Amino acid sequence: MTAVQVLDVEIVVPVFNEERDLEPSVRRLHAFLRDQFPFEALITIADNASTDTTWDVAHQLAARLDGVRAVHLDAKGRGRALQHVWTSSQARVVAYMDVDLSTDLNALLPLVAPLISGHSDVAIGSRLARTSRVVRGPKRELISRSYNLLLRTTLRARFSDAQCGFKAMRTDVARLLLPHVQDTSWFFDTELLVLAERAGMRIAEVPVDWVDDPDSRVDIRATALADLRGIARLGSALLRGELPLHELRTDSAEEATR
C-alpha cells in the first residue's frame, strides 16, 4: 500500500493583472522549492478577477509544473483570495508571498520552520527588524514605519511589520481566526495579526532581505484611507468586546494539545 504523502506547506501567490511577471516569478519559486526547500510544498496561484491574460498564464503553469495549481476568484482582494485558499487547505502550514518576490526566498525556511515544529502559531517577515536589509525609497520607508507606529499607538500592536507580503500560519490556527476577519483587501494582514495577538497566539518575526518593486501598482492614498477605516473599525470592536478572544484562546489551546 502506498503511503499518503503529507503536504507540509501551501504557498499562495495572489495576483491581479500580472500577465508579465507571473510566469518568471512562479518558475523561480518552483525551482527554489524543488532544489532548496526541505518540506513538501504546493504553490497555489490565486487569480483575483484579472482582466488581462493572467488567468491563462496561471492555468498553463499549473498544467506544466508539478506542485503548482491555479484557482480563479470572481472578485478582487488579496484577503479574499487568502481566505478562500487557506480555509480549504490540506497542508499543515499555509503561507503567502507577493508575486514580485521582493522578499529573498532564503527567508522561507525560517518563516515556516517554527510553525511546522509547533513552536509558533503565526510567522511574519519583517522589513523593520534590526538585521533586515531593505532597498526602497525614502517615501515608502516613511509610510511603512509611520503605519506600524500608528498600529502600536492605536491598537497596541507589538509586531513590527504588518504589511510585508510574506506571512505564514498553521492551518488549524487559520481556520480559527479567518471567520472573524472582515477585511478582504489590504487591511486583511493587519486585522489577522491583531486578532492573533489579542487571542494570545505566538507570532514569530523573521528578518528579511527585501527589494522594493519599482513597478508596484498599489494605490498608496486609497490603501492608506482603507487602512485608517480598518483601524477605526477594529479598534471599536476591541473596545466594545465584540471579538471572541476568550473562545479563540480556548480553542487554540485545545488545538495545541491534539
C-alpha positions as CSV (number, residue, x, y, z in Angstrom):
1,M,0.0,0.0,0.0
2,T,1.4,3.4,-1.0
3,A,1.7,5.8,2.0
4,V,-0.3,9.0,1.7
5,Q,2.1,12.0,1.3
6,V,1.6,14.7,3.8
7,L,1.6,18.3,2.4
8,D,3.6,20.5,4.6
9,V,3.2,23.9,3.2
10,E,0.7,25.5,0.7
11,I,2.1,28.9,-0.6
12,V,-0.5,31.2,-2.1
13,V,0.5,33.8,-4.7
14,P,-2.4,36.3,-5.1
15,V,-2.4,38.0,-8.4
16,F,-4.4,40.7,-10.3
17,N,-3.4,41.6,-13.8
18,E,0.2,40.2,-13.5
19,E,0.5,38.6,-17.0
20,R,4.1,39.8,-17.4
21,D,5.6,38.9,-14.1
22,L,3.6,35.8,-13.1
23,E,5.4,33.1,-15.1
24,P,9.0,34.1,-14.3
25,S,8.2,34.5,-10.6
26,V,6.4,31.2,-10.3
27,R,9.1,29.4,-12.1
28,R,11.7,30.9,-9.9
29,L,9.7,30.0,-6.7
30,H,9.1,26.5,-8.1
31,A,12.8,25.9,-8.7
32,F,13.7,27.1,-5.2
33,L,11.2,24.8,-3.6
34,R,12.4,21.9,-5.7
35,D,16.1,22.4,-5.1
36,Q,16.5,24.2,-1.7
37,F,13.4,23.7,0.4
38,P,13.2,20.6,2.6
39,F,9.4,20.3,3.0
40,E,6.7,19.1,0.7
41,A,5.1,22.3,-0.8
42,L,2.4,23.3,-3.1
43,I,2.1,26.7,-5.0
44,T,-1.4,28.0,-5.5
45,I,-1.8,30.9,-7.9
46,A,-4.9,32.8,-6.8
47,D,-6.2,35.0,-9.6
48,N,-8.3,37.8,-8.3
49,A,-10.6,38.6,-11.3
50,S,-7.8,39.7,-13.6
51,T,-8.9,41.4,-16.8
52,D,-5.7,40.6,-18.8
53,T,-4.3,37.1,-19.7
54,T,-3.2,36.4,-16.1
55,W,-5.6,33.5,-15.7
56,D,-4.4,31.9,-19.0
57,V,-0.8,32.1,-17.8
58,A,-1.8,30.7,-14.4
59,H,-3.7,27.8,-16.0
60,Q,-0.7,27.0,-18.2
61,L,1.7,27.0,-15.3
62,A,-0.5,24.6,-13.4
63,A,-0.6,22.3,-16.3
64,R,3.2,22.3,-16.9
65,L,4.7,22.3,-13.4
66,D,4.2,19.6,-10.8
67,G,3.2,21.2,-7.4
68,V,1.5,24.2,-9.0
69,R,-2.2,24.8,-9.1
70,A,-4.4,27.7,-10.0
71,V,-7.7,29.0,-8.7
72,H,-9.9,31.8,-10.0
73,L,-12.0,34.2,-8.0
74,D,-14.6,36.4,-9.5
75,A,-13.8,39.4,-7.2
76,K,-10.7,41.3,-6.3
77,G,-9.0,41.4,-2.9
78,R,-5.8,39.8,-1.5
79,G,-7.6,39.0,1.7
80,R,-10.5,37.3,-0.2
81,A,-8.0,35.1,-2.0
82,L,-6.2,34.0,1.1
83,Q,-9.5,33.4,2.9
84,H,-10.6,31.2,0.0
85,V,-7.5,29.1,-0.3
86,W,-6.3,28.9,3.4
87,T,-9.7,27.7,4.8
88,S,-9.8,24.7,2.4
89,S,-6.1,23.8,2.5
90,Q,-5.0,20.3,3.4
91,A,-1.4,21.5,4.3
92,R,-0.1,21.7,7.8
93,V,1.0,25.3,7.2
94,V,-0.4,28.0,4.9
95,A,1.6,30.9,3.6
96,Y,1.6,33.7,1.0
97,M,4.0,35.9,-0.8
98,D,3.7,38.7,-3.3
99,V,4.2,37.8,-6.9
100,D,7.1,40.2,-7.3
101,L,9.1,38.1,-4.9
102,S,10.5,41.2,-3.3
103,T,11.4,39.1,-0.2
104,D,14.5,36.9,-0.5
105,L,13.3,33.3,-0.7
106,N,16.0,32.2,1.7
107,A,13.7,33.6,4.4
108,L,11.1,31.0,3.6
109,L,12.5,28.2,5.7
110,P,13.0,30.3,8.8
111,L,9.4,31.5,8.3
112,V,7.7,28.1,8.2
113,A,10.1,26.0,10.4
114,P,8.7,27.3,13.8
115,L,5.2,26.6,12.6
116,I,5.9,23.0,11.5
117,S,7.7,22.4,14.7
118,G,4.8,23.7,16.7
119,H,6.9,26.5,18.3
120,S,4.8,29.3,16.9
121,D,1.3,29.8,15.6
122,V,1.9,32.6,13.1
123,A,5.1,33.8,11.4
124,I,5.7,37.1,9.6
125,G,8.5,38.6,7.6
126,S,9.7,41.9,9.0
127,R,11.5,44.5,7.0
128,L,11.9,46.6,10.1
129,A,13.9,44.2,12.2
130,R,17.4,45.3,13.1
131,T,19.1,42.7,10.9
132,S,16.8,43.1,7.9
133,R,18.3,44.5,4.7
134,V,15.9,46.6,2.7
135,V,16.2,48.5,-0.5
136,R,13.4,51.0,-1.1
137,G,12.8,54.7,-1.5
138,P,12.5,57.1,1.5
139,K,8.8,57.8,0.8
140,R,7.8,54.1,1.1
141,E,10.1,53.7,4.1
142,L,8.4,56.6,5.9
143,I,5.0,55.3,5.1
144,S,5.7,51.8,6.4
145,R,7.3,53.0,9.6
146,S,4.5,55.5,10.2
147,Y,1.8,52.9,9.7
148,N,3.4,50.4,12.1
149,L,3.9,53.2,14.7
150,L,0.2,54.0,14.3
151,L,-0.7,50.4,15.0
152,R,1.3,50.4,18.1
153,T,-0.3,53.6,19.5
154,T,-3.9,52.8,18.5
155,L,-4.2,49.1,18.6
156,R,-1.3,48.3,21.0
157,A,0.2,46.0,18.4
158,R,3.6,44.5,19.3
159,F,4.6,43.0,16.0
160,S,6.9,45.2,13.9
161,D,5.7,44.9,10.3
162,A,2.1,44.4,9.5
163,Q,2.3,44.8,5.7
164,C,5.2,42.8,4.5
165,G,3.8,40.4,1.8
166,F,5.5,37.3,3.4
167,K,3.5,35.5,6.0
168,A,2.6,32.0,7.2
169,M,0.5,30.3,9.9
170,R,-0.6,26.9,11.0
171,T,-3.6,25.8,9.1
172,D,-5.6,24.9,12.2
173,V,-4.9,28.4,13.5
174,A,-6.0,29.9,10.2
175,R,-9.3,28.1,10.4
176,L,-9.9,29.5,13.9
177,L,-9.1,33.1,13.0
178,L,-10.3,33.6,9.5
179,P,-14.1,33.5,10.2
180,H,-13.6,36.6,12.4
181,V,-11.5,38.7,9.9
182,Q,-13.8,41.0,7.9
183,D,-11.4,42.8,5.6
184,T,-10.9,41.2,2.1
185,S,-8.2,43.6,0.8
186,W,-5.0,45.2,2.1
187,F,-6.0,45.6,5.8
188,F,-6.6,41.8,6.0
189,D,-3.0,41.3,7.2
190,T,-3.2,43.8,10.0
191,E,-6.6,42.6,11.2
192,L,-5.5,38.9,11.2
193,L,-2.3,39.8,13.2
194,V,-4.1,41.9,15.7
195,L,-6.7,39.2,16.3
196,A,-4.0,36.5,16.6
197,E,-2.0,38.6,19.1
198,R,-5.0,39.5,21.2
199,A,-6.0,35.9,21.3
200,G,-2.6,35.0,22.8
201,M,-1.2,33.3,19.8
202,R,2.6,33.1,19.3
203,I,3.8,35.3,16.5
204,A,7.4,34.6,15.2
205,E,9.1,37.5,13.3
206,V,11.7,36.7,10.7
207,P,14.1,39.4,9.5
208,V,14.0,39.5,5.7
209,D,16.1,40.9,2.9
210,W,13.7,42.9,0.7
211,V,14.0,44.9,-2.5
212,D,11.2,47.3,-3.4
213,D,9.4,46.6,-6.7
214,P,9.5,49.9,-8.7
215,D,6.6,48.7,-10.8
216,S,4.2,48.3,-7.9
217,R,0.7,49.5,-8.8
218,V,-0.6,49.8,-5.3
219,D,-2.6,53.0,-4.9
220,I,-0.9,54.3,-1.7
221,R,-3.5,57.0,-1.0
222,A,-6.5,54.7,-1.4
223,T,-4.8,52.0,0.6
224,A,-3.9,54.4,3.4
225,L,-7.5,55.6,3.7
226,A,-8.8,52.0,3.8
227,D,-6.3,51.1,6.5
228,L,-7.4,54.1,8.6
229,R,-11.0,52.9,8.3
230,G,-9.9,49.4,9.2
231,I,-8.1,50.6,12.3
232,A,-11.1,52.6,13.4
233,R,-13.4,49.6,12.9
234,L,-11.1,47.1,14.6
235,G,-10.4,49.4,17.5
236,S,-14.1,49.9,18.1
237,A,-14.7,46.2,18.1
238,L,-12.0,45.6,20.6
239,L,-13.3,48.4,22.9
240,R,-16.8,47.0,22.7
241,G,-15.7,43.5,23.4
242,E,-17.2,42.3,20.1
243,L,-14.4,39.9,19.2
244,P,-14.5,36.3,20.7
245,L,-11.0,36.5,22.1
246,H,-11.7,34.2,25.1
247,E,-13.1,31.5,22.8
248,L,-10.2,31.8,20.4
249,R,-7.7,31.3,23.3
250,T,-9.6,28.3,24.5
251,D,-9.9,26.7,21.0
252,S,-6.2,27.5,20.3
253,A,-5.1,25.8,23.5
254,E,-7.2,22.7,22.6
255,E,-5.7,22.5,19.1
256,A,-2.2,22.7,20.6
257,T,-2.8,19.7,22.8
258,R,-4.1,17.4,20.0
